[in-house]
Each structure stands twice: as C-alpha cells, then as structure tokens.
Amino acid sequence: NVYVLVKDFSGSVNNTHLDMSSYASTGSQPFYPIQNFTGTFEGQNHKISNVTINMPTAENVGLFAKIGSIINKANPVRNLYLKDFNITGGNNVGCLAGVYSKNNDTTITTALMLQNVFCNTSTISSKKDNGYTGGLIGLIEKHNTGMQIQNVSFIGYIHADSDNMYKGGLFGGVDDKTPSKT
C-alpha cells in the first residue's frame, strides 16, 4: 500500500500545509496517533504542523503509534516535513512514530527506509521508566538490519522524566533481540 500526501492542506486557502492545531489531544477534537501503519508514506515535500499529543501514560506515541513493514517489502517514509510537534507519551515516543517494527518478517533485507524526513521546532517527552524517546522514532524493534536512512533530521527538545530512559536525537533505541526457537 502506498499513501501519498497529494497536496498541501490548511485551515485557510493561503497556507501551504496541513495545520493540526485544532486537534489538541485534550480538546473537544483530540488527535490520537495513527495506529499500526504499514506501507509507504510519500509526503511529496509537504508539511504537517502543530500536532499536540498529551498521553503521558500511553505507549507508542507519535504521528504514527507504530509503523511496520508488510510482507516482503520495506516501508519507506519519505519527503515529509513535520513542524511544531509537542508530543508527550509514557513509553516509546517519537515525532514520526513511537515504534518501528519489521513484524518478524525475515524476508526483508532493507527493514526501514527514511528519506528526506525532517522534524523541526518540536518537543518530545516521555514519562515512564525504561522507555525509549527519540526525535523521529522512539524504538526500532525486531531484527532490523540493513536500515537505509538518508537526509533526516530532528531539531528540538527531547525530555525524559527518569534517568532510566533511553533517549537519542533520531532514535531512542534499537531493540534487536534474537527470536526464541521455541
């Protein structure tokens, strides 16, 4: 599946991006992370801005809660500009996604491809112990090898309430556990 952001959106005709400021997670029209996204997301250099998510006890928090591959195919996310995100979650928190998972598909040689993905002027926060907080993705899990990352950045603040947290500029952590043989 390929999903394309085909044009710029906004609340008014003159703006040139998707402005999510009317969807505050505590207001009457809350924005919640998009769950279990698989496939390709092509942003066509468009911008999504003003996303606020305040879910301090939730896991997998970001624009996408969890992104993952589909059978025999990696899922590229490319040509996307995220601006003015304010995201608070409990565990696995990132601007783009809380978690990336290859879904135990060992046929994929290139697990994740990020190309031209930028998150600027944003604040990403975690509230639970032993969690992962990253500028773009909180946790990359499940046998991810051969990752391709090209021209990506995060400019902003990463905050964790506990010293028992993993945090990083692009990714909070990589969990590459070997599957059990049982």
Buried (B, 14 or more C-beta within 10 A) or exposed (E): EEEEBEEBBBEEEEEEBBBBBEBBBEEEEEBEBBEBBBBBBBBEEBBBBBBBBBBBEBBBBBBBBBBBBBEEBBBBBBBBBBBBBBBBBBBBBBBBBBBBBBBEBEEBEBBBBBBBBBBBEBBBBBBBEEBBBBBBBBBBBBBBEEBEEEEBBBEBEBBBBEEEBBBBEBBBBBBEEEEEEE
